[in-house]
Amino acid sequence: MPIVEINTSKDINFYSKWYSPNTKWPLPKNKIVKLSNYYSFDLKKMQEQVNEIKTKYGFEPFPIKKNSTKKRRTYRGIGLTARPEASNPLYDALHLYGKDGELDITDTFKKYSSENKETTSLYEKQFSQPTEINKGYLAEVLSKFKSLKTKTRLLDLCPRGVITPHVDFPYYEQIRVLAVIETNENTFWEVEGQKFQVPADGNFYWFDTGRCHAVWNDGDKDRIVLSVNLSLYQTRDGEEINSNINIDDFLLSTNL
C-alpha cells in the first residue's frame, strides 16, 4: 500500500444516497467493466502519438489551490477538450468547475475527507471544444464514442503519486471511461474496497466514479491514461435524454 492511507470501503452509506431506493437510479452491479472490443485500439500507435504530445507540449501539473502557483509534482495532464471561453485550452481540463465557476481542488477534497462529509457538484458539460492535440489517431479512437463527450484528458500519475479517496459524480450524471497508455506492475486502483489493476492492453474500461475510489503508483514508471467523460443521460443544457438504461448491460454494448 502507498504511504497515504487508502480506504474506499468505509463511506458506502454516505454516497449510497445517490442510488435507489433514495433515487430512481439503481446502484450498478459492477464496479469495473471492460468495454466492448468495438472500442479497442492499436496500443503502440496510441503510445507513439501520446509520446509526441508529451514531448512537444508537455504535461502540466495539477494546481493545488485555485489562487496559488503551487502545483502537484506527481499528477499532471493535458486536455483534449476545453471550455469555449478557456484562456489556456490545453490545460483547462486540469481545473475543477462548478456552475458558479472554478472550484478549489484542495478545498473540494478536504470537504470529502472531513468528518462532516460533503461533495461538490462538478459542472463539466461545457467542455465542448476539441483542443489542438485532439487530432490524428487519438481523434479517430474518440470518434467511436457516440455519446456526448465532455472533459477528456491525458493524465499522468508519476511514481509515488497518489489520488486520495474521493467521489466525483454518479453514473447518471456522467460516466468516465479510461484506457491505460503506460503503466507498471505497482500501480493500483481501488473502488469501494475492491483493489485492482488496469492493464495497458488497448482497451477501454469503466468504473463508477460515484463510489469512493482512489489510485496510487508505487512503481518507478509513470502511469498515463486517456480519460473520457461521457454524458449518457443529459444534453449539455441538462435536459434528460435517457433514463431507463441498464448501465451494466449498456456498458457491454457498442452504443456509447
Secondary structure, 3 states (H helix, E strand, C coil): CCCCCCCCCCCHHHHHHHCCCCCCCCCCCCCEEECCHHHCCCHHHHHHHHHHHHHHCCCEEEECCCCCCCEEEEEEEEECEECCCCCCHHHHCCCEEECCEEECHHHHHHHHHCCCCCCCCCCCCCCCEECCCCCHHHHHHHCCCCCEEEEEEEEEECCCCEEEEECCCCCCCCEEEEEEEECCCCEEEEECCEEECCCCCCCCEEECCCCCEEEEECCCCCEEEEEEEEECCECCCCCECCCCCCHHHHCCCCCC
